[in-house]
Each structure stands twice: as structure tokens, then as C-alpha cells.
Amino acid sequence: MSDNTEFNRLWWHSRRGMLELDVLLIPFLEEAYRDLPAEDQARYHKLITCEDTDMFEWFMQRSQPEDPDLQRIVDIILKRVQPD
């Protein structure tokens, strides 16, 4: 599968239908995903398999994922939109 086909598939899976998630995930995917190390790209793939309600809670910082890999990618995305 070509990189562009894989990216397009990932883009569609990143569209969640919940505006709060779409405004985080789509720009992150378009602007930062390709620059991530392979391990963090794999974490992003894992993230988008999660339930929208869980992701919403994590990104609103109401709870944290138990999985450290998911916590890392959530932190990366949050840091991008909330730099120190």
C-alpha cells in the first residue's frame, strides 16, 4: 500500500464526527504525524481505535488512559495545542 493511500485511510479514521476530536486529530495528522518517529506513529494508530468518549475525556484532561503508549500520544497531541 502506498504511503499516500495509507495516509488517506488514516485521515478518514481520524474523522470522528465529534467536533472536539476532529479539531485536534485532523490538524495533528496533517501537520505533525509524518514527522513522528515510527513508534509514535504506531501509538497514533492505536489511539484512533479507541472509543470517542474515552478520547474526549483524555483530551479534555478529565481522565488519563491506563495504557502508557496511549498516554504518550495524548500528551504529544495536547502539547502541540497547549505549548508551555
DOSE-51125 format. One record per residue (C-alpha): residue number from 1; x negated, y, z negated; residue in one letter. Coordinates in pm, whole numbers, plus 50000, padded with zeros to 5 digits. Example, Ala and Ser with C-alpha at 12.3 -4.5 7.8 and 13.67 -1.06 7.14 Angstrom:
DOSE-51125
SITE num     u     v     w residuo
SITE   1 48770 49550 49220       A
SITE   2 48633 49894 49286       S
end
This chain:
DOSE-51125
SITE num     u     v     w residuo
SITE   1 50000 50000 50000       M
SITE   2 49859 50339 50092       S
SITE   3 49783 50597 49826       D
SITE   4 50048 50828 49967       N
SITE   5 50315 50557 49960       T
SITE   6 50223 50470 49602       E
SITE   7 50231 50839 49503       F
SITE   8 50574 50885 49665       N
SITE   9 50707 50581 49479       R
SITE  10 50565 50719 49155       L
SITE  11 50720 51060 49229       W
SITE  12 51066 50906 49266       W
SITE  13 51025 50705 48947       H
SITE  14 50920 51025 48769       S
SITE  15 51252 51193 48858       R
SITE  16 51458 51112 48557       R
SITE  17 51778 51308 48606       G
SITE  18 51724 51481 48273       M
SITE  19 51606 51835 48343       L
SITE  20 51385 51850 48034       E
SITE  21 51191 51547 48155       L
SITE  22 51186 51646 48521       D
SITE  23 51026 51984 48446       V
SITE  24 50745 51806 48259       L
SITE  25 50687 51495 48465       L
SITE  26 50715 51616 48825       I
SITE  27 50472 51910 48792       P
SITE  28 50234 51691 48589       F
SITE  29 50243 51424 48858       L
SITE  30 50194 51673 49141       E
SITE  31 49925 51886 48975       E
SITE  32 49733 51663 48733       A
SITE  33 49796 51292 48790       Y
SITE  34 49544 51244 49073       R
SITE  35 49266 51392 48859       D
SITE  36 49326 51149 48571       L
SITE  37 49091 50857 48510       P
SITE  38 49236 50521 48620       A
SITE  39 49311 50426 48258       E
SITE  40 49526 50736 48206       D
SITE  41 49699 50682 48541       Q
SITE  42 49790 50334 48418       A
SITE  43 49924 50490 48098       R
SITE  44 50143 50722 48308       Y
SITE  45 50280 50419 48495       H
SITE  46 50361 50264 48158       K
SITE  47 50526 50586 48040       L
SITE  48 50771 50606 48326       I
SITE  49 50902 50258 48244       T
SITE  50 51025 50389 47908       C
SITE  51 51377 50499 47828       E
SITE  52 51462 50865 47892       D
SITE  53 51591 50912 47538       T
SITE  54 51260 50790 47393       D
SITE  55 51056 51013 47621       M
SITE  56 51276 51310 47539       F
SITE  57 51215 51257 47166       E
SITE  58 50839 51227 47221       W
SITE  59 50812 51537 47439       F
SITE  60 51027 51740 47202       M
SITE  61 50791 51617 46929       Q
SITE  62 51075 51472 46723       R
SITE  63 50908 51131 46715       S
SITE  64 50597 50956 46843       Q
SITE  65 50551 50640 47044       P
SITE  66 50423 50344 46843       E
SITE  67 50203 50239 47135       D
SITE  68 49871 50431 47126       P
SITE  69 49850 50426 47507       D
SITE  70 50186 50597 47534       L
SITE  71 50088 50844 47264       Q
SITE  72 49775 50935 47460       R
SITE  73 49961 51010 47784       I
SITE  74 50231 51203 47598       V
SITE  75 49956 51410 47432       D
SITE  76 49790 51473 47770       I
SITE  77 50116 51596 47921       I
SITE  78 50204 51809 47617       L
SITE  79 49857 51963 47608       K
SITE  80 49897 52064 47970       R
SITE  81 50217 52256 47899       V
SITE  82 50119 52374 47548       Q
SITE  83 49747 52453 47564       P
SITE  84 49575 52552 47241       D
end
